């Protein structure tokens, strides 16, 4: 089982897949106002998925491995929350993680 598989298992395969789908559908417009009044709010049942995964990504292991997992998660679920937590942990990174970044 890969580390990303553990993230999927933690929130459930269906919720993970739907969160990824929603992230991809809204990623291009993140941070912009919607001129066409498109509702970009995530569905209530998946809105917390990126937040639920934060501890699993950042709480244990070498910083370079945590960073790699965060990037892997971002490739699957490109959303602000994934990057927000990357920034949140940035001050704690070791030199190897800084170089990798």
MIVEXKE-908385 format. One record per atom (N, C-alpha, C, O): residue in three letters; atom name; x negated, y negated, z negated. Coordinates in steps of 0.05 Angstrom, whole numbers, plus 5000, padded with zeros to 4 digits. Each point is the difference from the previous one (the first is absolute). Layout:
BEGIN
   timar   marlum     xx     yy     zz
     Ala       CA      X      Y      Z
...
***
This chain:
BEGIN
   timar   marlum     xx     yy     zz
     Unk        N   4983   5024   5000
     Unk       CA   5017   4976   5000
     Unk        C   4982   4975   5000
     Unk        O   4982   4997   4983
     Unk        N   5023   4985   5036
     Unk       CA   4984   4976   5001
     Unk        C   5011   4980   4979
     Unk        O   5021   5003   4989
     Unk        N   4963   4976   5007
     Unk       CA   5009   4979   4980
     Unk        C   5025   4986   5010
     Unk        O   5018   4993   4984
     Unk        N   4985   5003   5042
     Unk       CA   5025   4987   5010
     Unk        C   5023   5019   4996
     Unk        O   5022   4991   4995
     Unk        N   4974   5035   5007
     Unk       CA   5021   5019   4995
     Unk        C   5010   4998   4971
     Unk        O   5024   5004   4994
     Unk        N   4957   4990   4988
     Unk       CA   5008   4997   4972
     Unk        C   5017   4975   4996
     Unk        O   5019   5000   4984
     Unk        N   4976   4980   5031
     Unk       CA   5016   4976   4999
     Unk        C   5028   5006   5011
     Unk        O   5020   4991   4988
     Unk        N   4981   5023   5034
     Unk       CA   5026   5008   5011
     Unk        C   5016   5017   4980
     Unk        O   5024   4995   4996
     Unk        N   4963   5024   4992
     Unk       CA   5013   5017   4980
     Unk        C   5011   4984   4976
     Unk        O   5020   5007   4989
     Unk        N   4965   4972   5004
     Unk       CA   5008   4985   4976
     Unk        C   5026   4985   5004
     Unk        O   5015   4996   4981
     Unk        N   4991   4995   5043
     Unk       CA   5024   4984   5005
     Unk        C   5021   5016   5016
     Unk        O   5023   4991   5004
     Unk        N   4969   5032   5006
     Unk       CA   5017   5016   5017
     Unk        C   4995   4995   5029
     Unk        O   4997   4977   5009
     Unk        N   5003   5044   5006
     Unk       CA   4994   4998   5029
     Unk        C   5019   4982   5015
     Unk        O   4991   4984   5017
     Unk        N   5035   5018   4977
     Unk       CA   5020   4984   5014
     Unk        C   4996   4970   4994
     Unk        O   5001   4984   5018
     Unk        N   4996   5010   4956
     Unk       CA   4997   4972   4992
     Unk        C   4974   4988   5012
     Unk        O   5000   4978   5009
     Unk        N   4979   5038   4990
     Unk       CA   4974   4991   5011
     Unk        C   5003   4994   5030
     Unk        O   4992   4979   5010
     Unk        N   5021   5040   5004
     Unk       CA   5004   4996   5029
     Unk        C   5017   4976   5007
     Unk        O   4994   4985   5018
     Unk        N   5027   5011   4966
     Unk       CA   5018   4977   5005
     Unk        C   4986   4974   4993
     Unk        O   5004   4980   5014
     Unk        N   4979   5020   4965
     Unk       CA   4985   4976   4993
     Unk        C   4980   4993   5022
     Unk        O   4997   4977   5007
     Unk        N   4990   5043   5003
     Unk       CA   4981   4996   5022
     Unk        C   5014   4989   5025
     Unk        O   4991   4981   5013
     Unk        N   5032   5031   4993
     Unk       CA   5016   4991   5023
     Unk        C   5008   4970   4997
     Unk        O   4997   4984   5018
     Unk        N   5012   5009   4958
     Unk       CA   5008   4973   4995
     Unk        C   4976   4981   5001
     Unk        O   5002   4978   5010
     Unk        N   4976   5030   4979
     Unk       CA   4975   4984   5000
     Unk        C   4992   4994   5029
     Unk        O   4994   4977   5007
     Unk        N   5006   5043   5010
     Unk       CA   4992   4997   5028
     Unk        C   5021   4982   5014
     Unk        O   4992   4984   5017
     Unk        N   5033   5019   4977
     Unk       CA   5021   4984   5013
     Unk        C   4998   4970   4993
     Unk        O   5009   4983   5016
     Unk        N   4981   5011   4961
     Unk       CA   5000   4972   4990
     Unk        C   4972   4988   4999
     Unk        O   4997   4976   4994
     Unk        N   4982   5040   5010
     Unk       CA   4973   4990   4996
     Unk        C   4993   4976   5017
     Unk        O   4987   4981   4990
     Unk        N   5021   5018   5035
     Unk       CA   4992   4978   5017
     Unk        C   5012   4973   4990
     Unk        O   4988   4980   5006
     Unk        N   5034   5021   4981
     Unk       CA   5012   4975   4991
     Unk        C   4994   4993   4971
     Unk        O   5010   4980   4990
     Unk        N   4973   5035   4997
     Unk       CA   4994   4995   4972
     Unk        C   4988   4972   4997
     Unk        O   4981   4993   5014
     Unk        N   5029   4992   4967
     Unk       CA   4989   4973   4994
     Unk        C   5011   4978   5018
     Unk        O   4993   4977   4996
     Unk        N   5025   5030   5022
     Unk       CA   5012   4980   5017
     Unk        C   5030   4997   4994
     Unk        O   5012   5020   4991
     Unk        N   4998   4957   5013
     Unk       CA   5029   4997   4996
     Unk        C   5014   5012   5025
     Unk        O   4989   5000   5022
     Unk        N   5034   5010   4973
     Unk       CA   5015   5013   5022
     Unk        C   5017   4980   5014
     Unk        O   5020   4990   4988
     Unk        N   4974   5004   5036
     Unk       CA   5015   4980   5016
     Unk        C   5026   5012   5011
     Unk        O   5018   4985   5007
     Unk        N   4983   5041   4995
     Unk       CA   5024   5013   5011
     Unk        C   5018   5012   4978
     Unk        O   5018   5015   5005
     Unk        N   4976   4977   4970
     Unk       CA   5016   5009   4977
     Unk        C   5000   5030   4996
     Unk        O   5018   5011   4988
     Unk        N   4961   5003   5021
     Unk       CA   4997   5028   4996
     Unk        C   4994   5006   4971
     Unk        O   4982   4987   4988
     Unk        N   5032   5031   5000
     Unk       CA   4996   5007   4972
     Unk        C   4976   5018   4998
     Unk        O   5001   5023   5009
     Unk        N   4977   4968   4979
     Unk       CA   4976   5016   4998
     Unk        C   4996   5011   4972
     Unk        O   4979   5011   4993
     Unk        N   5042   4987   4990
     Unk       CA   4998   5012   4973
     Unk        C   5001   5030   5003
     Unk        O   5015   5012   5015
     Unk        N   4967   5001   4970
     Unk       CA   4999   5029   5001
     Unk        C   5025   5012   4987
     Unk        O   5011   4988   4982
     Unk        N   4998   5035   5028
     Unk       CA   5022   5014   4987
     Unk        C   4994   5005   4971
     Unk        O   4978   5007   4993
     Unk        N   5042   4990   4990
     Unk       CA   4997   5003   4971
     Unk        C   4987   5026   4992
     Unk        O   4984   5001   4981
     Unk        N   5022   5021   5033
     Unk       CA   4989   5026   4991
     Unk        C   4971   5004   5007
     Unk        O   4988   5020   4991
     Unk        N   5000   4963   5025
     Unk       CA   4971   5003   5007
     Unk        C   4984   4975   4993
     Unk        O   4975   5001   5003
     Unk        N   5037   4978   4988
     Unk       CA   4986   4975   4996
     Unk        C   4977   5003   4979
     Unk        O   4980   4985   5002
     Unk        N   5023   5033   4979
     Unk       CA   4980   5002   4979
     Unk        C   4978   5021   5007
     Unk        O   4981   5003   4984
     Unk        N   5021   5011   5038
     Unk       CA   4981   5021   5006
     Unk        C   4971   4989   5000
     Unk        O   4983   5013   4986
     Unk        N   5010   4965   5027
     Unk       CA   4972   4991   4999
     Unk        C   4991   4994   4971
     Unk        O   4977   5005   4993
     Unk        N   5041   4985   4991
     Unk       CA   4993   4993   4972
     Unk        C   4997   5025   4983
     Unk        O   4983   5001   4982
     Unk        N   5033   5020   5024
     Unk       CA   4997   5025   4985
     Unk        C   4974   5014   5006
     Unk        O   4990   5015   4983
     Unk        N   4998   4979   5040
     Unk       CA   4976   5014   5008
     Unk        C   4974   4986   4990
     Unk        O   4979   5012   5000
     Unk        N   5024   4964   4990
     Unk       CA   4976   4984   4992
     Unk        C   4983   5014   4980
     Unk        O   4976   5002   5004
     Unk        N   5035   5009   4974
     Unk       CA   4984   5013   4980
     Unk        C   4986   5025   5012
     Unk        O   4978   5006   4992
     Unk        N   5036   5008   5025
     Unk       CA   4988   5025   5012
     Unk        C   4977   4993   5018
     Unk        O   4981   5016   5002
     Unk        N   5019   4961   5011
     Unk       CA   4979   4992   5017
     Unk        C   4976   4989   4984
     Unk        O   4977   5007   5007
     Unk        N   5028   4977   4973
     Unk       CA   4979   4984   4988
     Unk        C   4991   5009   4972
     Unk        O   4981   4989   4990
     Unk        N   5032   5030   4997
     Unk       CA   4993   5006   4972
     Unk        C   4978   5020   4995
     Unk        O   4990   5001   4977
     Unk        N   5001   5014   5043
     Unk       CA   4978   5018   4993
     Unk        C   4983   5007   5025
     Unk        O   5009   4998   5022
     Unk        N   4966   5008   4972
     Unk       CA   4981   5007   5021
     Unk        C   4981   4977   5006
     Unk        O   5005   4978   4991
     Unk        N   4975   5028   5025
     Unk       CA   4981   4979   5008
     Unk        C   5015   4978   5015
     Unk        O   5018   5005   5015
     Unk        N   4973   4970   4982
     Unk       CA   5013   4978   5014
     Unk        C   5000   5003   5030
     Unk        O   5020   4993   5013
     Unk        N   4960   5018   4999
     Unk       CA   5000   5004   5029
     Unk        C   5022   5019   5008
     Unk        O   5013   4996   5021
     Unk        N   4992   5025   4964
     Unk       CA   5021   5019   5006
     Unk        C   5028   4987   4997
     Unk        O   5018   5004   5016
     Unk        N   4984   4979   4963
     Unk       CA   5026   4986   4997
     Unk        C   5005   4981   5023
     Unk        O   5022   4998   5010
     Unk        N   4957   4988   4998
     Unk       CA   5002   4982   5023
     Unk        C   5008   5015   5026
     Unk        O   5017   4991   5015
     Unk        N   4970   5031   4989
     Unk       CA   5006   5017   5024
     Unk        C   5029   5009   4999
     Unk        O   5014   4999   5021
     Unk        N   4996   5009   4956
     Unk       CA   5028   5008   4998
     Unk        C   5018   4977   5005
     Unk        O   5021   5003   5013
     Unk        N   4973   4974   4976
     Unk       CA   5016   4976   5005
     Unk        C   5002   4994   5030
     Unk        O   5021   4993   5010
     Unk        N   4956   5009   5004
     Unk       CA   5001   4995   5029
     Unk        C   5016   5022   5014
     Unk        O   5014   4994   5019
     Unk        N   4983   5031   4972
     Unk       CA   5015   5021   5012
     Unk        C   5030   4996   4996
     Unk        O   5016   5004   5018
     Unk        N   4992   4987   4958
     Unk       CA   5028   4994   4995
     Unk        C   5009   4977   5017
     Unk        O   5022   5000   5011
     Unk        N   4961   4979   4992
     Unk       CA   5008   4977   5017
     Unk        C   5004   5009   5029
     Unk        O   5018   4989   5013
     Unk        N   4966   5029   4997
     Unk       CA   5004   5010   5027
     Unk        C   5027   5014   5003
     Unk        O   5012   4999   5022
     Unk        N   4997   5014   4957
     Unk       CA   5026   5014   5001
     Unk        C   5023   4980   4994
     Unk        O   5021   5002   5012
     Unk        N   4974   4980   4969
     Unk       CA   5021   4982   4990
     Unk        C   4990   4971   4999
     Unk        O   4993   4990   4979
     Unk        N   5005   4997   5044
     Unk       CA   4988   4973   5001
     Unk        C   5019   4979   4988
     Unk        O   5018   4990   5014
     Unk        N   4978   5005   4961
     Unk       CA   5017   4980   4986
     Unk        C   4983   4983   4981
     Unk        O   4978   5007   4992
     Unk        N   5033   4971   5001
     Unk       CA   4986   4981   4983
     Unk        C   4993   5012   4973
     Unk        O   4978   4995   4990
     Unk        N   5039   5021   4998
     Unk       CA   4995   5011   4974
     Unk        C   4974   5017   4999
     Unk        O   4985   4998   4981
     Unk        N   5010   5017   5040
     Unk       CA   4976   5016   5001
     Unk        C   4975   4982   4999
     Unk        O   4981   5006   4985
     Unk        N   5020   4973   5030
     Unk       CA   4977   4981   5000
     Unk        C   4999   4984   4975
     Unk        O   4978   4993   4990
     Unk        N   5045   5000   4998
     Unk       CA   5001   4985   4976
     Unk        C   4985   5015   4977
     Unk        O   4985   4988   4985
     Unk        N   5020   5038   5014
     Unk       CA   4986   5016   4979
     Unk        C   4971   5003   5005
     Unk        O   4984   5001   4982
     Unk        N   5008   4999   5044
     Unk       CA   4972   5001   5006
     Unk        C   4987   4975   4990
     Unk        O   4978   5001   4987
     Unk        N   5034   4976   5017
     Unk       CA   4990   4974   4990
     Unk        C   5000   4999   4970
     Unk        O   4981   4990   4988
     Unk        N   5039   5022   5000
     Unk       CA   5002   5000   4971
     Unk        C   4976   5014   4986
     Unk        O   4991   4991   4979
     Unk        N   5000   5030   5034
     Unk       CA   4978   5016   4988
     Unk        C   4972   4991   5010
     Unk        O   4980   5010   4990
     Unk        N   5019   4972   5029
     Unk       CA   4975   4991   5012
     Unk        C   4979   4992   4979
     Unk        O   4977   5007   5003
     Unk        N   5030   4978   4976
     Unk       CA   4979   4991   4981
     Unk        C   4986   5023   4985
     Unk        O   4978   4997   4990
     Unk        N   5034   5027   5010
     Unk       CA   4989   5022   4985
     Unk        C   4982   5019   5018
     Unk        O   4987   5017   4989
     Unk        N   5014   4978   5037
     Unk       CA   4985   5018   5018
     Unk        C   4970   5000   4993
     Unk        O   4989   4980   4991
     Unk        N   4999   5043   5015
     Unk       CA   4971   5002   4997
     Unk        C   4987   4992   5026
     Unk        O   5014   4994   5020
     Unk        N   4959   5005   4981
     Unk       CA   4986   4991   5023
     Unk        C   5005   5017   5025
     Unk        O   5003   4990   5022
     Unk        N   5000   5036   4974
     Unk       CA   5005   5018   5023
     Unk        C   5028   4994   5013
     Unk        O   5002   5000   5024
     Unk        N   5017   4994   4960
     Unk       CA   5027   4993   5010
     Unk        C   4999   4973   5015
     Unk        O   5012   4997   5021
     Unk        N   4973   4985   4968
     Unk       CA   4997   4974   5013
     Unk        C   4987   5003   5027
     Unk        O   5009   4988   5019
     Unk        N   4970   5028   4983
     Unk       CA   4987   5005   5025
     Unk        C   5019   5014   5020
     Unk        O   5000   4992   5023
     Unk        N   5015   5027   4967
     Unk       CA   5018   5015   5017
     Unk        C   5022   4981   5011
     Unk        O   5008   5002   5023
     Unk        N   5001   4980   4960
     Unk       CA   5021   4981   5009
     Unk        C   4990   4983   5022
     Unk        O   5014   4983   5010
***
